[in-house]
Amino acid sequence: MARGSGNNDASETSSQRVPLLNQE
């Protein structure tokens, strides 16, 4: 789920964009 662990600061924004990419 947290593939971009480097973006811990924007975990909220990242978490929303990461799942979207995984679905597509």
Buried (B, 14 or more C-beta within 10 A) or exposed (E): EEEEEEBEEEEEEBEEEBEEEEEE
